[in-house]
Amino acid sequence: MRPLIATIRTQYLRDNYLLAKRQHGGRVLAVLKANGYGHDAARCAQALADVADGFAVACLEEALHLRAAGVSAPILLLEGVFEAAELAEVERHRLWLVVQSEEQLRMLEESQPAAPFRVWLMLDSGMHREGFLPRHYRAAWERLQASGKAESIVKMTHFARADEPTVPMTLAQIESFDAATAGLPGEESVANSAGILCHPRARRDWGRAGILLYGASPLPAGFPQGDELKPVMRLSSRIFGVRELAAGEPIGYGNNFVTERPTRVGLIAGGYADGYPRLASSGSPVAVDGRRSRIIGRVSMDMITVDLSELPAAGIGSEVELWGDTVSVNEVAAAAGSISYELLCNIKRARFIFE
C-alpha cells in the first residue's frame, strides 16, 4: 500500500479549541469549512462534539454533510444562502445563517418560515469583500428586526489583516464596527483566529476559530501567541528508492538542481497530485526519521527526492515527515510561496488515519 499517510490527531484538535476558548472567553465557533481545512469535517465535528459551542461552514452543502453525520450542534453558514429555496433547508435543519448583502436580506424579508431564523448580520468594516457598509448597517439591522424573520441578530465583521499584528488596520476595523453598531442590541462576533490570539479588543461574545484549530499559527514568525498550538495533521511517507550521485549530476524535471558534491538521494511517495505543493521544491524542509533534511529537485506528480547525504542510517523504509511535529506546515508554505490554509486543504490521495 502506498505509504503516504495523513495522521489526524483529534486530541490536538480538542486542545487547540480549548486554547481558543481560554484566550477568547465567551463562546467560540469551530470553523469546519473546506472539509475541516482538509482534515475531514465530520470527524472533526465528532471529536469536538462535547466541547464546541457550535460550528461554522461556508455553505449549505457543508452543513448538510455534518447533519447527515449526526452533528446536532448549531451550525452557521458563513456565506449565507445563494437562493431563496435554500431557506427551507436552513429551517428544516435548524441552521444559523449570515446575511451579508441586500439580496440575502430581501430573501429573508420575503420568506415565510414557521419560526424565525438565527441571523448573523455582517458589517463591512474595511475588508470590502462582503457585508453592509457602515452607513447602511443600521438600516439593514432595523429592517431585519422589523421583518419578524430573525429570532436574534448577532452583529459580526471580518478582519483583513489581523494576521499582521503590527498593522493598524485591525484596530481601525474594530473602531468602525463599534461605531456602526453602537446602540444596537444583540451579541457580537469579531475575532477570527488571529483576533483570538493577539487582539484583545476583538474578543466579544463569539469567536470564530479557523486555522488555529488545526494547529497552524496565523501569525508571522516571532509572535509567540500561537506557540502553544499543536499540529493536528502530520503528513508522512517513506523512502522506497535510494541512489548515489556524483557531483555535477542533475536531479528531476528541468534539471533545476545539480549536485555540488557526491549526494545520496532518497525517493519518496508523494507529489503535487497528492496536494503537496509543486513550488516547494529544492530546499524545502522535510524530516527523515526525525532528523531535518531538504527536498532536492523539482516536486513531481507522484514522487519527491530528498537529500540523505548527512543521514547515513536512512534508507529504504525510512519515514519522511513532510509536515507535522518536526517540520511546520508554515515552513513548507513559506517555501512554496503559499499559506498553510491552502496546503492543508489540498491534501488528497493520502491515507487518513485518525487518532
SEPA-357090 format. One line per 10 residues: number of its first residue (from 1); for each residue z, y, x of C-alpha. Coordinates in pm, 1 decimal. Each point is the difference from the previous one (the first is absolute). Layout:
<atoms>
NUM) Z,Y,X ~ ...
</atoms>
This chain:
<atoms>
1) 0.0,0.0,0.0 ~ -90.9,344.4,129.5 ~ 318.5,143.4,153.2 ~ -19.7,359.3,-124.3 ~ 325.5,50.8,-191.2 ~ 152.3,298.1,-180.2 ~ 371.2,-67.9,-26.9 ~ 168.3,211.7,-268.7 ~ 374.0,41.9,52.2 ~ 131.9,73.3,-348.0
11) 352.7,69.8,123.4 ~ -142.5,278.7,217.2 ~ -169.4,136.4,-312.0 ~ 335.1,6.9,-178.9 ~ 171.6,157.4,300.9 ~ -259.7,278.3,14.6 ~ 32.3,68.7,-372.1 ~ 377.4,21.7,23.5 ~ -34.5,234.0,298.3 ~ -220.3,224.2,-214.7
21) 264.2,-6.1,-273.9 ~ 273.0,101.9,244.1 ~ -210.2,277.9,148.3 ~ -127.4,139.0,-326.6 ~ 288.2,-55.4,-239.0 ~ -72.0,-23.7,-368.7 ~ -274.8,-244.8,-98.2 ~ -305.7,-114.5,193.7 ~ -326.9,-155.3,-114.1 ~ -145.6,-267.1,227.1
31) -371.3,76.0,31.0 ~ -207.1,-319.9,-26.4 ~ -351.5,140.4,-30.7 ~ -288.7,-159.8,193.3 ~ 158.9,-343.4,-46.2 ~ 326.0,114.7,151.3 ~ -178.2,168.1,291.8 ~ -154.1,-338.6,77.2 ~ 329.3,-194.0,-23.8 ~ -55.4,-160.6,-346.7
41) 128.6,229.6,-271.1 ~ 133.1,-271.4,-230.0 ~ 197.4,-173.8,275.5 ~ 138.5,334.5,115.5 ~ 105.8,94.7,-353.1 ~ 171.6,-335.2,-45.2 ~ 184.1,44.3,330.2 ~ 121.2,344.1,-110.5 ~ 69.3,-84.4,-363.3 ~ 378.1,15.9,20.9
51) 22.6,318.1,208.1 ~ -295.3,225.5,-89.5 ~ 31.1,271.5,-264.7 ~ -364.7,-47.3,-86.0 ~ -347.5,-29.0,145.3 ~ -309.4,217.5,32.0 ~ -364.0,-104.8,16.0 ~ -327.8,186.2,-2.4 ~ -151.6,-118.5,-325.7 ~ 26.7,-214.0,-310.9
61) -157.6,-309.3,157.7 ~ 266.6,-7.5,268.4 ~ 277.1,38.4,-257.5 ~ -136.6,-282.0,-216.7 ~ -7.7,-225.7,306.4 ~ 371.2,62.8,48.5 ~ 81.9,-54.2,-366.5 ~ -191.9,-330.1,8.8 ~ 213.2,-102.3,297.9 ~ 313.3,49.9,-207.4
71) 100.3,345.5,123.0 ~ 193.7,167.4,-280.7 ~ 129.1,311.0,179.6 ~ -147.2,346.4,-63.2 ~ -346.9,49.0,150.5 ~ -151.7,345.1,48.8 ~ -378.0,53.2,2.3 ~ -44.4,256.3,276.0 ~ -357.7,82.7,-97.9 ~ 75.4,-8.8,-371.4
81) -270.1,-130.4,-231.7 ~ -374.9,41.6,39.1 ~ -90.6,-28.0,-368.0 ~ 188.5,28.1,-325.4 ~ -40.0,-370.8,-83.0 ~ 234.8,-85.5,286.7 ~ 290.4,164.8,-178.9 ~ 28.4,-301.3,-230.9 ~ 67.5,-220.2,304.2 ~ 243.6,255.8,138.2
91) 191.8,-17.6,-326.7 ~ -21.3,-379.3,-31.6 ~ 134.4,-60.6,350.2 ~ 257.2,281.5,-3.7 ~ -152.5,180.9,296.1 ~ 76.2,350.1,118.8 ~ -290.4,228.7,84.7 ~ -83.0,308.6,198.3 ~ -187.1,280.8,-173.5 ~ -180.5,209.5,255.7
101) -295.4,163.9,-175.1 ~ -105.6,177.6,-315.6 ~ -202.3,-306.7,-100.8 ~ 299.5,-232.3,25.4 ~ 220.9,245.5,-185.2 ~ -251.3,16.6,-283.1 ~ -14.6,-380.9,-19.0 ~ 373.9,-8.1,-59.1 ~ -11.5,280.5,-254.5 ~ -265.6,-187.1,-198.9
111) 164.6,-343.3,27.1 ~ 194.9,-168.1,-280.8 ~ 260.1,-219.2,172.0 ~ 271.9,-177.8,-193.8 ~ 250.2,147.5,243.8 ~ -29.7,288.3,247.1 ~ -88.3,-58.5,363.8 ~ 205.0,49.4,315.5 ~ -204.1,269.9,178.3 ~ 5.2,139.6,353.0
121) -174.7,338.2,7.2 ~ -167.5,80.2,332.3 ~ 7.9,346.6,155.7 ~ -255.8,97.4,262.0 ~ 234.8,174.3,242.0 ~ -258.9,33.3,275.6 ~ -167.7,-332.0,72.5 ~ -282.9,87.2,-242.9 ~ -85.5,-358.8,-80.3 ~ 154.0,-46.2,-344.0
131) 238.6,171.1,-236.1 ~ 29.2,324.3,-193.6 ~ -1.2,320.6,199.6 ~ 330.9,191.6,-4.1 ~ -134.3,264.0,-237.3 ~ -99.5,-269.4,-252.9 ~ 289.9,-240.7,40.8 ~ 246.0,150.4,-247.3 ~ -261.3,11.9,-274.3 ~ -90.8,-364.0,65.0
141) 369.6,-97.6,-18.3 ~ 44.8,191.2,-325.5 ~ -308.0,-160.4,-157.1 ~ 120.3,-344.7,99.0 ~ 345.7,70.1,-137.1 ~ -137.7,140.6,-325.2 ~ -235.1,-294.1,-50.0 ~ 284.4,-242.8,-63.0 ~ -184.5,-256.9,210.3 ~ 244.1,16.9,293.1
151) 341.2,-162.2,-21.8 ~ 86.8,171.0,330.0 ~ -181.2,204.7,262.6 ~ 67.3,-42.3,370.7 ~ -121.1,296.6,202.2 ~ -174.0,-111.4,318.2 ~ -215.1,109.0,292.0 ~ -146.5,-155.5,313.9 ~ 8.8,120.9,360.4 ~ -302.0,49.3,223.1
161) 172.9,18.2,340.0 ~ 351.3,-138.5,-33.3 ~ -81.6,-240.0,285.1 ~ -19.2,302.6,230.9 ~ 365.3,110.0,-3.1 ~ -49.4,319.4,197.3 ~ -279.6,132.3,-222.9 ~ 136.4,254.1,-254.1 ~ -233.8,-105.1,-282.2 ~ 246.7,-249.5,-146.0
171) 265.1,267.5,-42.6 ~ -261.3,223.3,-161.7 ~ -91.7,-278.8,-242.4 ~ 366.1,-54.9,-91.3 ~ 39.9,371.2,-69.4 ~ -317.3,0.2,-208.0 ~ 128.2,-295.4,-200.4 ~ 339.3,158.6,-60.6 ~ -156.3,327.6,-111.8 ~ -251.5,-162.9,-233.9
181) 256.3,-229.7,-164.6 ~ 292.6,242.4,-18.3 ~ 176.2,-25.9,-333.5 ~ -192.4,-307.0,-115.1 ~ 239.4,-285.7,-80.8 ~ -46.4,-354.8,118.9 ~ 16.9,-211.9,311.7 ~ -196.6,71.7,316.2 ~ -190.9,-203.7,259.1 ~ -111.3,169.4,318.7
191) 60.4,-222.8,304.8 ~ -251.7,-251.1,131.2 ~ 87.4,-220.7,299.9 ~ 1.5,284.7,250.6 ~ 187.2,220.7,-245.2 ~ 267.3,-264.5,-43.5 ~ 44.4,-35.1,374.8 ~ 0.4,356.6,126.1 ~ -13.2,263.5,-276.6 ~ 344.7,23.7,-165.9
201) -113.3,268.6,-244.4 ~ -256.9,-243.5,-138.3 ~ 263.3,-252.5,-109.4 ~ 24.5,36.6,-377.0 ~ 49.5,-244.8,-288.6 ~ -277.3,-241.3,97.4 ~ -141.7,-80.6,342.6 ~ -325.6,-189.0,55.3 ~ 17.5,-241.9,294.5 ~ -345.1,-100.7,119.3
211) -82.2,-80.3,361.5 ~ 364.2,2.7,110.2 ~ 60.4,-293.4,-233.0 ~ -218.5,-212.8,224.9 ~ 170.2,108.0,319.8 ~ -254.8,241.0,144.1 ~ 138.9,345.5,63.5 ~ -215.1,281.0,-140.2 ~ 138.7,234.8,265.7 ~ -145.8,77.1,343.2
221) 145.6,-155.4,312.6 ~ 317.9,174.5,107.5 ~ 147.7,39.2,-348.5 ~ 283.4,-253.4,-28.9 ~ 44.3,13.3,-377.4 ~ -221.9,-306.4,-39.4 ~ 145.8,-201.8,285.6 ~ 206.4,-224.2,-229.1 ~ -303.6,-121.7,-192.5 ~ -88.9,-366.2,43.8
231) -362.9,-119.3,13.2 ~ -58.1,-217.4,-304.6 ~ -336.4,-143.4,109.4 ~ -34.5,-185.0,329.1 ~ -365.8,-78.8,72.7 ~ -48.9,-273.1,257.2 ~ -253.7,-248.9,128.9 ~ -32.5,-245.2,289.4 ~ -211.0,-37.0,311.5 ~ -263.2,-268.8,-38.1
241) -206.0,66.7,312.1 ~ 66.1,112.6,358.4 ~ -239.7,93.4,280.2 ~ 14.4,149.1,347.6 ~ -237.4,284.4,80.2 ~ -73.8,159.8,335.4 ~ 7.6,374.4,56.7 ~ -301.4,182.3,-137.5 ~ -58.5,-226.1,-301.5 ~ -61.2,145.7,-348.7
251) 186.4,-126.9,-307.2 ~ -116.3,1.9,-359.7 ~ -260.3,186.2,-201.8 ~ -151.0,306.0,162.2 ~ 150.1,-81.0,340.9 ~ 230.3,295.9,-49.9 ~ 274.0,-161.8,208.3 ~ -65.4,-117.3,355.6 ~ 270.8,-175.9,199.8 ~ 129.5,198.2,296.7
261) 165.8,-305.1,160.1 ~ 12.4,-375.1,-52.8 ~ 110.2,-24.3,-363.9 ~ 139.1,-277.3,-213.6 ~ -119.3,38.6,-356.2 ~ 145.8,-149.8,-318.3 ~ -203.7,-44.0,-317.2 ~ 182.3,28.5,-331.4 ~ -94.0,-56.8,-362.7 ~ -19.8,330.9,-185.6
271) -235.2,293.0,-29.8 ~ -131.5,277.3,-217.2 ~ -103.0,-240.6,-278.9 ~ 370.9,-77.4,-30.1 ~ 86.4,368.9,-25.4 ~ 98.3,60.5,361.9 ~ -156.6,335.4,91.9 ~ -321.3,-23.2,199.9 ~ 72.4,328.5,177.5 ~ 325.6,-139.1,141.4
281) -181.4,-146.3,295.8 ~ 64.3,16.6,375.5 ~ 355.4,111.2,74.6 ~ 148.0,-61.8,-344.2 ~ 341.1,-167.0,29.9 ~ 78.5,-360.6,-85.6 ~ 291.4,-226.6,90.0 ~ -61.6,-348.0,142.6 ~ 299.9,-231.2,-32.7 ~ 212.4,311.7,-42.2
291) -136.1,185.4,304.3 ~ -217.1,305.3,-40.9 ~ -362.4,-7.6,109.3 ~ -326.5,155.2,-119.3 ~ -333.2,-65.6,-162.7 ~ -296.8,5.0,237.3 ~ -352.3,30.6,-134.1 ~ -115.3,84.0,-348.0 ~ 164.0,-152.4,-308.3 ~ -247.8,-244.0,-155.5
301) -31.5,-117.7,-358.7 ~ 217.4,-309.1,47.5 ~ 130.3,12.2,357.2 ~ 188.4,225.7,240.7 ~ 34.2,-30.3,376.9 ~ 329.9,83.9,169.7 ~ 109.1,45.7,359.7 ~ 210.8,-287.6,138.0 ~ -18.7,103.7,364.6 ~ 371.4,84.9,20.8
311) 107.1,-289.8,-221.3 ~ -50.5,-319.6,200.1 ~ 202.6,-211.0,-242.7 ~ -218.5,94.8,-296.3 ~ -280.8,-229.3,-104.1 ~ -144.4,-207.6,-281.4 ~ 236.1,16.3,-296.8 ~ 190.1,309.1,113.8 ~ 94.6,228.1,-286.5 ~ -150.9,349.3,-9.6
321) 168.6,266.7,-210.4 ~ -256.1,253.8,-115.2 ~ 275.2,209.1,-156.0 ~ 352.3,-54.3,-116.8 ~ 320.0,-10.0,204.8 ~ -121.1,65.1,355.7 ~ -312.9,200.6,-79.2 ~ 28.5,262.9,-272.6 ~ -277.6,27.7,-256.3 ~ 14.3,374.2,67.8
331) -97.4,-64.5,363.9 ~ -301.5,-203.4,-106.2 ~ -96.1,261.7,-257.2 ~ 16.0,274.2,264.7 ~ -222.7,-205.6,230.3 ~ -251.1,-36.5,-283.9 ~ 11.5,366.0,-101.0 ~ 143.9,-102.6,-335.4 ~ 335.6,-20.7,-181.3 ~ 228.2,-291.2,-76.6
341) -72.6,25.1,-373.1 ~ -365.4,-90.6,53.7 ~ 70.3,-287.0,237.5 ~ 258.6,-166.4,-221.5 ~ -210.8,33.5,-314.1 ~ -304.3,-158.2,162.7 ~ 142.1,-334.3,110.2 ~ -188.9,-291.5,-154.4 ~ -89.9,-359.1,89.2 ~ 337.2,-35.0,171.8
351) 235.3,-268.5,-127.1 ~ 294.2,174.3,-164.5 ~ 345.7,-146.6,50.9 ~ 296.8,149.3,-187.3 ~ 347.2,-22.8,145.6
</atoms>
